[in-house]
Amino acid sequence: MAGSRGALQDFRPPAKLALSALWASLMLCYVYGDYFGLYMPGKVMAMNAGRMGPLGLATDQVLVAVSLMMAIPALMIAGALLIPAAVGRWLNLVLGLAYTAIMAMTMAGGAPPFYLTLGGIEIAITLAIVWRAVFWPRESAGAPGA
């Protein structure tokens, strides 16, 4: 009986929508990773003392740099939808690779298991962003706007 109903219809999102969803997923993993990190012994005390992990003191310059680094993936949630495809493809490719490298560097040196878990997921997401950008669909020669 179940077989006679046909296969389930699958939605294939356009590249821009898929990329936006991937950037949103990445940001949620970042937020949860930072939140869970607050439960590590000594973390809140170090923050109260103005220390920011391997970056040292949380100076204005360090906080601005980290803010900019985290603003880029957040802005790519909208940017993936709003930036023209030709520019967006390259931005997603370059930024996906950059954030893969950043995550790999932060995982080195004895990160806790929860961080390694989220970091692995984040790397998978950024590589999916790169993959989607590399294989961005092209319009056929006879299509409007081609």
Buried (B, 14 or more C-beta within 10 A) or exposed (E): EEEEEEEEEEEEEEBBEBBBBBBBBBBEBBEEBEEBBEEEEEBEEEBEEEBBEEEEEBEEEBEEEEEEEBEBBBBBBEBBBEBEBEEBBEBBBEBBBBBBEBBBEBBEEEBEEBBEBBBBBBBBBBBBBBEBBEEBEEEEEEEEEE
